[in-house]
Amino acid sequence: MDFNEYQKLAMRTARELNIVEFALGISGEAGEVTDLIKKVEFHGHEMNKIKLVDELGDVLWYIALLAETIGFDLAEVAEKNIEKLKARYPDGFESERSVNREVKISETSPAFDNTRDTNGCKNGCMYKDYSSDEAPCSTCMDDCNWDAKDD
């Protein structure tokens, strides 16, 4: 099963699209994942991988519905995450690059552009370095200048 097929099937069990419900659902289900790990690490419980997979599936369900609510398919979310990680760690994860990141996650960092339909680099990726109108696209590393599309 691929991400988009999963998302389509998950939508069958959603009542209505509600961004707050889905965001809170992610948090709640992630808490259940955390609680299982806590019990193994600190309370002497045996790891129950089946229960852990069930809870991870619940997190995934909420993520799929939240993505749908904002108009993205799950495969696109996964793809954009990998693009971000490749830009941040081009040779794979390195502690040094993590500790000494030049751009922090903030309003001035490469971020998913929430005006997706009005901005984009010439290569079609959705990330922008908001620190400068002339900044290269942080995903494709091209000097795309992020000109807004004509309305």
SVG drawing of the C-alpha trace seen along z (x, -y; Angstrom):
<svg xmlns="http://www.w3.org/2000/svg" viewBox="-19 -40 49 48">
<polyline fill="none" stroke="black" stroke-width="0.4" points="0.0,0.0 1.3,-3.5 0.8,-6.7 -2.0,-8.0 -3.9,-4.8 -3.6,-4.7 -4.9,-8.3 -7.9,-7.5 -8.8,-4.5 -8.3,-6.5 -10.7,-9.1 -13.5,-6.5 -13.5,-6.5 -13.4,-10.3 -16.5,-12.1 -15.6,-15.5 -12.4,-17.4 -11.5,-19.2 -7.9,-20.6 -8.1,-21.0 -9.4,-17.5 -6.7,-16.0 -3.9,-18.0 -5.0,-17.1 -5.4,-13.5 -1.8,-13.3 -0.7,-14.6 -2.9,-12.2 -1.8,-9.2 1.9,-10.2 1.4,-10.4 0.2,-6.8 3.4,-5.8 5.5,-7.6 3.7,-6.0 4.4,-2.5 8.1,-3.3 8.1,-4.9 6.6,-1.7 9.3,0.4 12.2,-1.9 11.1,-2.8 8.4,-0.4 9.8,3.0 7.2,3.8 8.0,6.0 8.1,4.4 4.8,5.1 5.6,4.4 2.1,5.2 0.6,2.6 3.3,0.1 2.5,0.6 -1.2,0.1 -0.5,-3.2 1.9,-4.3 -1.0,-3.5 -3.3,-5.7 -0.7,-8.6 -0.5,-7.9 -4.3,-8.0 -4.5,-11.5 -1.5,-12.7 -3.3,-11.5 -6.5,-13.3 -4.7,-16.5 -2.8,-16.5 -6.1,-16.0 -7.7,-18.9 -5.0,-21.3 -5.2,-20.0 -2.1,-17.8 -1.8,-14.1 0.3,-12.0 2.9,-11.2 3.5,-14.9 4.0,-15.4 6.5,-12.6 8.3,-13.8 8.6,-17.4 10.0,-16.1 12.7,-14.1 13.5,-17.2 14.0,-19.2 16.2,-16.5 18.3,-16.2 18.9,-19.9 19.7,-20.0 21.9,-16.8 23.1,-16.3 25.5,-13.5 23.2,-11.9 22.8,-12.9 25.8,-14.5 25.8,-15.7 28.0,-18.6 25.5,-19.9 22.7,-19.5 24.4,-21.4 25.7,-24.1 22.8,-24.7 23.0,-28.1 19.2,-28.4 17.0,-27.5 13.4,-26.5 11.7,-29.9 9.9,-32.5 13.2,-33.1 14.0,-29.5 13.2,-27.4 9.6,-26.5 6.7,-25.0 5.1,-28.0 1.5,-28.2 0.6,-30.3 1.4,-27.3 -0.8,-28.5 0.8,-31.9 4.5,-31.2 7.0,-28.7 10.4,-28.3 10.8,-27.8 11.6,-24.1 8.2,-23.6 9.4,-22.9 7.5,-24.5 10.2,-25.7 11.4,-29.3 14.1,-31.0 12.1,-33.9 15.2,-35.8 15.6,-37.4 13.5,-37.9 16.7,-37.0 17.5,-33.9 18.0,-30.7 15.5,-28.0 16.6,-25.9 15.3,-22.7 16.6,-22.7 19.5,-25.0 18.8,-26.9 18.9,-30.7 15.2,-30.8 14.5,-34.2 11.0,-33.1 9.1,-35.5 5.4,-35.6 3.1,-34.3 0.9,-36.7 -2.7,-36.7"/>
</svg>
